[in-house]
Amino acid sequence: MRESMSTGSICRALRGLALLIGGLPVAGHGASAAGSTACPQDNAGLTLAPGFCASVFADHLGHPRHLLAAADGVVYVNTWSGRYYRNAAPPRGGFLIALRDSKGNGHADVQQRFGETVHSGGAGGTGIALYKGYLYAESNDRIVRYALAPGAIAPTGPPQVIVSGLPLGGDHPMHPFAIDADGQLYVDVASATNACQKRNRMLHSAGIEPCAELLTRAGIWRYDANRTGQRFSPAERFATGIRNADGIAIDASGHDVYATQHGRDQLAQNWPERYTIEQGALLPSEELLRVVHDGDYGWPECYYDPFARKLVLAPEYGGDGRKIGSCAGKREPVAAFPAHWAPDDLLISSGDQLPERYRHGAFIAFHGSWNRAPFPQGGYNVVFQPLEQGRAVGECEIFAQGFAGPAPISDNAAHRPTGLALAADGALYVSDDQGGRIYRIAPDARSAGSAAKIMPCPSLTAAPGKPVAASGAPPEGAHTNAGQSANLPVPPGATREMLRLGARVYAGEVGGATCVGCHGTDASGTSLGPNLTDRHWLWSDGSLAGIRRTIVDGVPNPKQARSPMPAMGGARLDPDQVSAVAAYVWALSHRSGD
């Protein structure tokens, strides 16, 4: 039976329509005027484009991923749990959050959790959207929707399942999505592996031909947001060859689909005779794609080389860093960005909410790198790339930076940009899944005449810098002896000189190892690699000989960590360097007081 146009259905329809006009919400109750809220003098620790100020909208939310700013001023957030967040307790209550600034001061004073909880089997998710009065969210292997009642900021009824059976295993289990003006639901089903190798992320492992993973992974799938009870299958694949499209967005037309692509990792670690560690830090570029039906964007056979400015053949498929091969027939990106920055969300701007410079282009939230090690990491920022007729025009700029704090590295960063949402008043909301924060970045009338200059994005081919020294001061909160070889005990049969060499190998100053990328500068571990500072050994008895054997053999199938470790970390270490770094790891776990 056709639904009558009751007051509730009219409100829901208007709310959904507001989000589709130009991809932006319409101002409503609870929205504060641009520039009306005083920002702190330090802009919440951020450095911003001229004409903007920043404040903390909400804090201590767990692991907020993607978010949206609704027409009535409510900000909705999807949060996530699981193995990506070490030692993190799941939230009390649902993984979805509704936030409202009822006082108009730029801070959320109303917070309501809803949706699945850890007790009901939930683990949260990344994707979230609003369409025709329903809130859509990723939850485990499903996309679900909740009906929003007029006047309520959070739903009270159970969810309806739109799509179920989405793949969860492997390297990239997230399912971000976007909904276009016709109700087409575009879902990222990212790759399960780094490069479709026979042995994932392992030294000299060839690619599988043909890559069977492409049947069910590494692409964007299309469903109908208006239908419930759909099941995932290969038949709904919309585009392929996209390793990980964490950011998906619809442009002002309401129909054109854009996505970011996380470029592959470990070129230098898995193919050290073909790529230097410097090349590994600069290859491949991250990408912004215009996604079309049946488009093939090249993964796993191809990656984007910023030096050649084109897709080139991957070494797993016979590439040597120069060959084009089958990549000549793949679709090139709209724009490219520095390697390993990890683009986690995308927002295509339009309309007049923002200053003129930012009305037509792409905002991208970069989560931050780990595979630039042993060199300084990059990303941890929000950039803006002007677009015109589906192509990049003008220079990319750093719109906001400073989230991570000093000397950021992966899990040790203070905050990591993850999601983006634009409100009708021109405020840009940025979520942070590391520190649990949401920032509000708004046009600031007080600085309208500022002479400050924009911050251009760094060159894609700029030198990666000098290796990060392991002997430097440890990050705040780390063990006071972490990384300082002079204060470490010397294992039996080793020497102090070996420890000094081992610290330099660990930091990547010699030998080309990238230990810090997975285990952290203080060796306390990240989501990629385990803690090396305790005495809990997973692959040996903890003896010097056992540690050395683990380094030489590698760890193809980790028991707890997310990333396999190639033999010798993918580096070409000589016997003395292997012995030295083994002694250093032994010493880290035998410090006094541990």
C-alpha positions as CSV (number, residue, x, y, z in Angstrom):
1,M,0.0,0.0,0.0
2,R,1.3,3.4,-0.9
3,E,2.4,5.5,2.1
4,S,0.4,8.6,2.7
5,M,2.2,11.9,3.1
6,S,1.9,12.3,6.8
7,T,3.8,14.9,8.7
8,G,6.4,12.3,9.6
9,S,6.9,11.2,6.1
10,I,7.1,14.8,4.8
11,C,9.8,15.5,7.4
12,R,11.8,12.4,6.5
13,A,11.5,13.2,2.8
14,L,12.7,16.8,3.3
15,R,15.6,15.6,5.4
16,G,16.7,13.1,2.7
17,L,16.2,15.6,-0.1
18,A,18.3,18.2,1.8
19,L,21.3,15.9,1.8
20,L,21.1,15.3,-2.0
21,I,20.9,18.8,-3.2
22,G,24.5,19.5,-4.2
23,G,25.6,16.7,-1.8
24,L,25.0,19.1,1.2
25,P,22.5,19.5,4.0
26,V,20.2,22.4,4.5
27,A,20.4,24.4,7.7
28,G,17.9,23.7,10.3
29,H,17.3,23.7,14.1
30,G,20.5,23.2,16.0
31,A,22.9,24.5,13.3
32,S,25.1,27.4,14.3
33,A,26.0,30.2,12.0
34,A,29.4,30.3,10.3
35,G,32.0,32.3,12.3
36,S,29.6,32.8,15.2
37,T,31.5,30.5,17.5
38,A,34.7,31.6,19.0
39,C,37.6,29.3,18.2
40,P,40.4,28.7,20.7
41,Q,43.6,30.7,20.0
42,D,45.5,27.5,19.1
43,N,42.7,26.2,16.7
44,A,42.6,23.0,18.7
45,G,46.2,22.4,17.8
46,L,45.7,22.5,14.1
47,T,47.3,24.7,11.4
48,L,44.6,25.7,8.9
49,A,44.0,27.3,5.5
50,P,43.6,31.1,5.9
51,G,40.0,32.2,6.7
52,F,39.1,29.2,9.0
53,C,39.2,28.4,12.7
54,A,39.0,25.0,14.5
55,S,37.5,23.8,17.7
56,V,36.8,20.4,19.3
57,F,33.2,19.5,18.6
58,A,33.2,16.2,20.6
59,D,35.9,14.1,22.3
60,H,36.4,10.6,23.8
61,L,34.1,8.8,21.4
62,G,36.1,5.6,20.9
63,H,37.1,5.1,17.3
64,P,34.8,7.4,15.1
65,R,35.1,6.6,11.4
66,H,32.8,8.2,8.9
67,L,30.2,10.8,9.8
68,L,27.5,13.1,8.3
69,A,26.0,16.5,9.2
70,A,22.2,16.2,8.9
71,A,19.7,19.0,8.0
72,D,18.5,19.5,11.6
73,G,22.0,20.1,13.0
74,V,22.6,16.6,14.3
75,V,26.0,15.0,13.5
76,Y,25.8,11.2,13.1
77,V,28.9,9.0,13.5
78,N,29.8,5.4,12.9
79,T,32.4,4.0,15.2
80,W,34.5,0.8,14.9
81,S,36.1,-1.8,17.1
82,G,38.2,-4.9,16.4
83,R,41.8,-5.7,15.7
84,Y,42.8,-2.4,14.2
85,Y,42.7,-0.8,17.7
86,R,45.0,-2.5,20.1
87,N,43.9,-2.8,23.7
88,A,40.8,-0.7,23.1
89,A,37.7,-1.6,25.0
90,P,34.4,-1.4,23.0
91,P,32.0,1.4,24.0
92,R,29.2,1.0,26.5
93,G,26.2,1.2,24.3
94,G,25.8,1.3,20.5
95,F,28.5,1.9,18.0
96,L,26.4,4.6,16.3
97,I,26.3,8.1,17.9
98,A,24.0,11.1,17.4
99,L,25.6,14.4,18.5
100,R,23.9,17.8,18.8
101,D,25.1,21.3,19.7
102,S,21.9,22.6,21.4
103,K,23.5,25.8,22.7
104,G,25.0,26.9,19.4
105,N,28.5,27.2,20.8
106,G,30.3,24.8,18.5
107,H,30.4,21.9,21.0
108,A,28.2,18.9,21.2
109,D,26.4,18.9,24.6
110,V,23.9,16.1,23.6
111,Q,25.2,12.7,22.8
112,Q,23.2,9.5,22.3
113,R,24.5,6.1,21.3
114,F,22.3,3.6,19.5
115,G,22.5,0.6,17.2
116,E,24.2,-2.7,17.7
117,T,26.4,-3.2,20.8
118,V,29.3,-5.6,21.5
119,H,26.8,-7.7,23.5
120,S,24.5,-8.1,20.5
121,G,27.4,-9.2,18.3
122,G,28.3,-5.8,16.8
123,A,31.7,-4.5,16.1
124,G,30.7,-1.1,14.5
125,G,31.7,0.0,11.1
126,T,32.9,2.8,8.8
127,G,30.1,3.7,6.3
128,I,27.2,6.0,7.2
129,A,24.7,8.0,5.1
130,L,21.2,9.6,5.2
131,Y,18.6,9.0,2.5
132,K,14.9,9.5,2.4
133,G,14.5,9.8,6.2
134,Y,16.6,6.7,7.0
135,L,20.0,6.5,8.5
136,Y,22.1,3.9,6.7
137,A,25.2,2.4,8.4
138,E,27.7,-0.4,8.0
139,S,27.5,-3.0,10.7
140,N,29.8,-6.0,10.5
141,D,29.0,-7.7,7.1
142,R,25.9,-5.7,6.5
143,I,24.5,-2.3,5.4
144,V,21.5,-1.6,7.5
145,R,19.1,1.4,7.9
146,Y,17.1,2.9,10.7
147,A,14.0,5.0,10.5
148,L,14.3,8.4,12.0
149,A,11.2,9.7,13.7
150,P,10.4,13.5,13.6
151,G,11.9,15.4,16.4
152,A,14.1,12.5,17.6
153,I,17.8,12.6,17.1
154,A,18.3,8.8,17.3
155,P,16.1,5.9,16.1
156,T,14.3,3.7,18.5
157,G,13.3,0.8,16.3
158,P,15.3,-2.1,15.0
159,P,17.3,-1.8,11.8
160,Q,16.3,-3.2,8.4
161,V,19.0,-5.1,6.5
162,I,19.7,-3.6,3.0
163,V,22.7,-5.8,2.0
164,S,24.2,-8.7,3.9
165,G,27.1,-11.1,3.4
166,L,29.8,-8.5,2.6
167,P,33.3,-10.1,2.9
168,L,35.0,-9.4,6.2
169,G,38.3,-11.3,6.1
170,G,41.8,-10.2,5.0
171,D,43.7,-6.9,5.1
172,H,40.7,-4.5,4.4
173,P,37.4,-5.5,6.0
174,M,35.7,-2.1,5.9
175,H,32.7,-1.2,3.8
176,P,32.4,2.5,3.3
177,F,29.5,3.5,0.9
178,A,27.6,6.4,-0.7
179,I,24.1,6.8,-2.0
180,D,23.3,8.8,-5.2
181,A,20.2,10.8,-6.0
182,D,18.4,7.8,-7.5
183,G,19.0,5.6,-4.5
184,Q,21.9,3.7,-6.0
185,L,24.1,2.4,-3.1
186,Y,27.8,2.2,-4.0
187,V,29.8,0.0,-1.5
188,D,33.5,-0.5,-1.3
189,V,34.5,-4.1,-1.0
190,A,38.3,-3.8,-0.7
191,S,41.0,-6.3,-1.4
192,A,41.9,-9.1,1.1
193,T,45.6,-8.8,0.3
194,N,48.3,-6.2,-0.6
195,A,49.0,-7.3,-4.2
196,C,47.2,-10.6,-4.7
197,Q,50.4,-12.6,-4.1
198,K,50.6,-16.3,-3.6
199,R,51.9,-15.5,-0.2
200,N,50.6,-12.2,1.0
201,R,53.2,-9.5,1.6
202,M,56.1,-12.0,1.4
203,L,59.5,-11.6,-0.2
204,H,59.5,-12.4,-4.0
205,S,56.1,-14.0,-3.9
206,A,54.5,-13.8,-7.4
207,G,51.1,-12.6,-8.2
208,I,48.2,-15.0,-8.7
209,E,47.1,-15.0,-12.4
210,P,44.3,-14.5,-12.9
211,C,43.7,-12.8,-9.5
212,A,40.6,-14.7,-8.4
213,E,40.1,-12.2,-5.6
214,L,38.8,-9.7,-8.1
215,L,35.6,-11.7,-8.4
216,T,34.5,-10.8,-4.9
217,R,36.9,-8.1,-3.7
218,A,38.9,-5.0,-4.8
219,G,36.1,-3.1,-6.4
220,I,32.9,-1.2,-5.8
221,W,29.6,-3.0,-5.8
222,R,26.2,-1.4,-6.5
223,Y,22.9,-2.1,-4.8
224,D,19.5,-0.4,-4.4
225,A,19.2,1.6,-1.2
226,N,15.4,1.3,-1.4
227,R,15.3,-2.5,-1.2
228,T,15.8,-4.7,1.9
229,G,17.1,-8.3,2.0
230,Q,19.7,-8.1,-0.8
231,R,22.7,-10.5,-0.6
232,F,26.3,-9.8,-1.7
233,S,27.4,-11.7,-4.9
234,P,29.8,-11.1,-7.7
235,A,26.9,-10.1,-10.0
236,E,26.6,-6.6,-8.5
237,R,30.2,-5.5,-9.1
238,F,30.1,-2.0,-10.5
239,A,33.9,-1.3,-11.0
240,T,37.0,-3.4,-10.4
241,G,40.8,-3.0,-9.8
242,I,40.3,-0.7,-6.8
243,R,42.5,-2.0,-3.9
244,N,40.8,0.0,-1.1
245,A,38.3,2.8,-1.7
246,D,37.8,4.1,1.8
247,G,36.5,7.4,0.5
248,I,33.4,7.3,-1.8
249,A,31.4,10.4,-2.7
250,I,28.7,11.6,-5.1
251,D,29.3,15.0,-6.8
252,A,26.8,17.9,-7.2
253,S,25.1,16.2,-10.2
254,G,23.8,13.5,-7.8
255,H,25.1,10.8,-10.1
256,D,28.8,10.9,-10.7
257,V,30.8,8.6,-8.4
258,Y,34.3,9.4,-7.1
259,A,36.5,7.4,-4.8
260,T,40.0,7.4,-3.3
261,Q,42.4,4.5,-3.7
262,H,44.9,3.4,-1.1
263,G,48.0,2.4,-3.2
264,R,49.7,-0.9,-2.5
265,D,52.5,-1.3,0.1
266,Q,55.9,-2.9,0.4
267,L,57.5,-2.5,-3.0
268,A,61.0,-2.2,-1.5
269,Q,60.4,-4.8,1.2
270,N,59.1,-7.5,-1.1
271,W,61.3,-6.6,-4.1
272,P,64.5,-5.1,-2.6
273,E,66.7,-5.8,-5.7
274,R,64.3,-3.7,-7.9
275,Y,63.4,-0.8,-5.5
276,T,65.5,1.1,-3.1
277,I,64.0,2.0,0.3
278,E,63.7,5.6,-0.9
279,Q,61.7,4.4,-3.9
280,G,59.5,2.3,-1.6
281,A,58.7,5.4,0.4
282,L,57.6,7.3,-2.7
283,L,55.8,4.6,-4.6
284,P,53.0,4.3,-5.5
285,S,50.9,7.5,-5.3
286,E,47.5,7.6,-3.6
287,E,44.7,8.2,-6.1
288,L,41.5,10.0,-6.6
289,L,39.3,8.1,-9.1
290,R,36.2,9.0,-11.1
291,V,34.4,5.7,-11.0
292,V,32.4,4.5,-14.0
293,H,30.5,1.3,-14.7
294,D,32.8,-1.6,-15.6
295,G,35.8,0.6,-15.2
296,D,39.1,-1.3,-14.4
297,Y,41.5,0.8,-12.3
298,G,44.4,-1.6,-12.4
299,W,44.9,-3.4,-9.1
300,P,46.8,-5.8,-8.6
301,E,48.7,-5.6,-11.9
302,C,49.3,-1.9,-11.9
303,Y,50.3,1.0,-9.6
304,Y,50.6,4.7,-10.2
305,D,54.1,5.9,-10.6
306,P,54.4,9.7,-9.9
307,F,57.8,9.9,-11.7
308,A,56.4,8.4,-14.9
309,R,53.0,10.0,-14.3
310,K,51.2,6.8,-15.4
311,L,50.2,3.3,-14.3
312,V,53.1,0.8,-14.5
313,L,53.2,-2.9,-14.2
314,A,53.7,-4.3,-10.7
315,P,56.7,-6.6,-10.0
316,E,54.4,-9.5,-9.0
317,Y,53.2,-9.5,-12.6
318,G,56.5,-9.1,-14.4
319,G,57.1,-5.4,-13.9
320,D,60.5,-3.9,-13.5
321,G,59.6,-0.4,-12.5
322,R,59.3,0.8,-16.1
323,K,57.1,-1.7,-18.1
324,I,53.6,-0.6,-18.9
325,G,52.2,-3.9,-20.3
326,S,48.5,-4.5,-19.6
327,C,48.3,-1.2,-17.6
328,A,47.9,0.7,-20.9
329,G,44.3,-0.4,-20.9
330,K,43.4,0.6,-17.3
331,R,41.8,3.8,-16.2
332,E,44.1,6.6,-14.9
333,P,43.3,8.6,-11.7
334,V,41.8,12.1,-11.7
335,A,44.5,13.2,-9.3
336,A,47.5,11.7,-7.4
337,F,48.9,12.4,-3.9
338,P,52.0,11.4,-2.0
339,A,52.6,7.7,-1.4
340,H,51.2,5.8,1.6
341,W,49.3,8.8,3.1
342,A,46.1,6.6,3.3
343,P,43.1,8.5,2.0
344,D,40.3,7.5,4.4
345,D,37.4,9.8,3.3
346,L,36.3,12.0,0.4
347,L,34.0,14.9,0.2
348,I,33.1,16.6,-3.1
349,S,32.2,20.2,-2.4
350,S,29.7,22.4,-4.2
351,G,27.4,25.3,-3.3
352,D,28.1,28.6,-1.6
353,Q,28.6,27.4,2.0
354,L,32.3,27.7,1.7
355,P,34.6,30.6,0.5
356,E,34.9,30.7,-3.3
357,R,38.2,28.8,-3.5
358,Y,36.7,25.7,-1.8
359,R,33.4,25.5,-3.6
360,H,34.4,23.1,-6.4
361,G,36.8,20.3,-5.5
362,A,37.6,17.4,-3.3
363,F,38.4,17.4,0.4
364,I,40.3,14.3,1.3
365,A,41.1,13.0,4.9
366,F,44.5,11.3,5.0
367,H,44.8,8.9,7.8
368,G,48.6,8.8,7.7
369,S,51.3,6.5,6.6
370,W,53.3,3.6,8.0
371,N,55.1,2.3,4.9
372,R,57.2,5.4,4.4
373,A,59.5,4.0,7.2
374,P,62.3,4.2,7.9
375,F,61.8,7.8,6.8
376,P,59.5,10.3,8.4
377,Q,55.8,9.4,8.0
378,G,53.4,11.6,6.0
379,G,49.7,12.5,5.7
380,Y,47.7,12.9,9.0
381,N,46.0,15.9,7.3
382,V,43.1,17.1,5.3
383,V,43.8,18.4,1.8
384,F,41.8,20.2,-0.9
385,Q,42.1,19.5,-4.6
386,P,40.3,21.8,-7.0
387,L,38.3,20.0,-9.7
388,E,36.7,21.1,-12.9
389,Q,34.7,18.8,-15.2
390,G,35.9,15.7,-13.5
391,R,39.6,16.6,-13.6
392,A,42.1,18.1,-11.2
393,V,42.8,21.8,-11.9
394,G,45.2,24.0,-9.9
395,E,47.4,22.9,-7.1
396,C,46.5,20.7,-4.2
397,E,46.8,22.3,-0.8
398,I,47.0,21.3,2.8
399,F,43.7,22.5,4.3
400,A,44.3,21.3,7.8
401,Q,47.3,19.7,9.5
402,G,48.8,19.1,13.0
403,F,46.4,16.3,14.0
404,A,49.2,13.8,14.8
405,G,51.4,15.9,16.9
406,P,55.2,15.9,16.6
407,A,57.1,13.2,14.7
408,P,54.0,11.1,14.0
409,I,54.2,7.4,13.3
410,S,51.1,5.2,12.8
411,D,49.6,4.2,16.1
412,N,51.7,6.6,18.0
413,A,50.0,9.6,16.4
414,A,47.8,11.6,18.7
415,H,45.0,12.0,16.2
416,R,44.4,10.6,12.7
417,P,41.8,12.2,10.3
418,T,39.3,9.6,9.1
419,G,35.9,11.0,8.1
420,L,34.6,14.3,6.6
421,A,31.2,16.0,6.7
422,L,30.1,19.4,5.5
423,A,27.3,21.3,7.2
424,A,25.0,23.9,5.7
425,D,26.8,26.7,7.7
426,G,30.1,25.8,6.0
427,A,31.5,24.0,9.0
428,L,33.6,21.0,8.0
429,Y,33.6,18.1,10.6
430,V,36.6,15.9,10.8
431,S,36.6,12.6,12.7
432,D,39.6,11.1,14.4
433,D,39.6,7.3,15.0
434,Q,42.9,7.4,17.0
435,G,42.1,9.9,19.7
436,G,38.3,9.6,19.5
437,R,37.7,13.3,18.6
438,I,35.6,15.2,16.1
439,Y,36.9,18.6,15.0
440,R,34.8,21.5,13.7
441,I,36.6,23.7,11.1
442,A,34.5,26.7,10.2
443,P,34.9,29.8,8.0
444,D,36.1,32.6,10.3
445,A,35.0,36.2,9.5
446,R,37.6,37.6,11.8
447,S,40.4,36.4,9.4
448,A,38.7,37.2,6.1
449,G,41.4,39.7,5.2
450,S,44.2,37.5,6.3
451,A,47.4,37.6,4.3
452,A,48.3,34.1,5.2
453,K,49.3,31.9,2.3
454,I,47.9,28.5,1.4
455,M,50.1,25.5,2.1
456,P,50.7,23.6,-1.1
457,C,50.8,19.8,-1.0
458,P,54.4,18.4,-1.2
459,S,55.8,17.2,-4.5
460,L,55.0,13.5,-5.2
461,T,58.6,12.9,-6.0
462,A,60.3,14.9,-3.2
463,A,63.0,13.1,-1.3
464,P,61.5,11.2,1.7
465,G,63.9,12.8,4.2
466,K,66.4,11.2,6.6
467,P,65.7,8.0,8.5
468,V,64.0,8.5,11.9
469,A,66.6,7.8,14.6
470,A,65.7,5.0,17.1
471,S,68.1,6.6,19.6
472,G,66.0,9.8,19.7
473,A,63.7,10.7,22.6
474,P,60.8,8.3,22.8
475,P,57.3,9.5,22.3
476,E,55.4,10.9,25.2
477,G,54.1,8.1,27.4
478,A,56.7,5.6,26.2
479,H,59.1,3.8,28.4
480,T,61.9,6.2,29.2
481,N,64.5,3.7,27.9
482,A,62.8,2.9,24.7
483,G,65.1,3.2,21.7
484,Q,68.1,4.3,23.7
485,S,70.7,1.5,23.3
486,A,73.1,3.0,25.9
487,N,70.6,2.2,28.7
488,L,69.8,-1.4,27.5
489,P,71.2,-4.6,28.9
490,V,73.7,-6.5,26.7
491,P,72.6,-10.1,26.0
492,P,75.0,-12.9,26.6
493,G,77.5,-13.2,23.7
494,A,76.8,-9.7,22.4
495,T,78.5,-6.4,22.9
496,R,77.5,-2.8,23.4
497,E,78.7,-2.0,19.9
498,M,76.2,-4.6,18.6
499,L,73.4,-2.9,20.4
500,R,74.3,0.4,18.9
501,L,74.3,-1.2,15.4
502,G,71.1,-3.0,16.1
503,A,69.4,0.3,17.1
504,R,70.5,1.8,13.8
505,V,69.2,-1.2,11.8
506,Y,65.9,-1.1,13.7
507,A,65.6,2.6,12.8
508,G,66.4,2.0,9.1
509,E,69.6,4.1,9.3
510,V,71.6,1.1,7.9
511,G,70.5,-2.0,6.1
512,G,67.2,-0.6,4.8
513,A,65.0,-2.3,7.4
514,T,61.6,-0.8,8.2
515,C,61.1,-2.2,11.7
516,V,59.7,1.1,13.0
517,G,56.9,1.1,10.5
518,C,55.3,-2.0,12.0
519,H,56.6,-2.0,15.6
520,G,56.8,1.7,16.3
521,T,59.6,4.0,17.1
522,D,59.4,2.9,20.8
523,A,59.0,-0.8,19.8
524,S,55.8,-1.1,21.8
525,G,53.9,-2.3,18.7
526,T,51.2,-1.1,16.4
527,S,48.1,-2.7,14.8
528,L,50.6,-4.0,12.2
529,G,53.2,-5.6,14.4
530,P,53.5,-6.8,18.0
531,N,55.1,-5.3,21.0
532,L,58.8,-6.0,21.2
533,T,59.3,-4.6,24.7
534,D,57.7,-7.3,26.8
535,R,58.6,-11.0,27.2
536,H,55.6,-12.5,25.5
537,W,57.1,-14.3,22.5
538,L,54.9,-15.7,19.8
539,W,57.4,-17.4,17.5
540,S,60.4,-18.4,19.6
541,D,61.5,-19.0,23.2
542,G,62.8,-15.4,23.4
543,S,66.4,-16.5,23.3
544,L,68.9,-14.5,21.2
545,A,69.1,-17.5,18.7
546,G,65.3,-17.7,18.6
547,I,64.8,-14.0,17.8
548,R,67.5,-14.2,15.2
549,R,65.8,-17.2,13.5
550,T,62.4,-15.4,13.5
551,I,64.0,-12.3,11.8
552,V,65.7,-14.5,9.1
553,D,62.6,-16.6,8.4
554,G,60.0,-13.9,8.6
555,V,56.4,-14.4,9.8
556,P,54.1,-15.2,6.8
557,N,51.1,-16.0,9.0
558,P,51.0,-13.8,12.1
559,K,49.0,-15.1,15.1
560,Q,47.9,-11.7,16.4
561,A,49.3,-8.8,14.3
562,R,47.6,-7.6,11.2
563,S,50.6,-7.7,8.7
564,P,52.9,-10.5,7.8
565,M,56.6,-9.9,8.1
566,P,58.8,-10.8,5.1
567,A,62.1,-12.5,5.8
568,M,64.5,-9.9,7.4
569,G,61.6,-7.4,7.2
570,G,62.1,-7.3,3.4
571,A,65.6,-5.8,3.9
572,R,68.9,-7.1,2.6
573,L,70.7,-7.4,5.9
574,D,74.1,-9.0,6.2
575,P,74.7,-11.6,9.0
576,D,76.3,-8.9,11.3
577,Q,73.2,-6.7,10.9
578,V,70.8,-9.6,11.6
579,S,72.7,-10.5,14.8
580,A,72.8,-6.9,15.9
581,V,69.1,-6.2,15.5
582,A,68.3,-9.5,17.2
583,A,70.5,-8.4,20.2
584,Y,68.7,-5.1,20.2
585,V,65.2,-6.7,20.3
586,W,66.4,-9.1,23.1
587,A,67.7,-6.1,25.0
588,L,64.4,-4.1,24.6
589,S,62.5,-7.0,26.4
590,H,65.1,-7.3,29.2
591,R,65.2,-3.7,30.5
592,S,65.3,-3.2,34.2
593,G,61.8,-2.7,35.6
594,D,60.1,-4.7,32.8
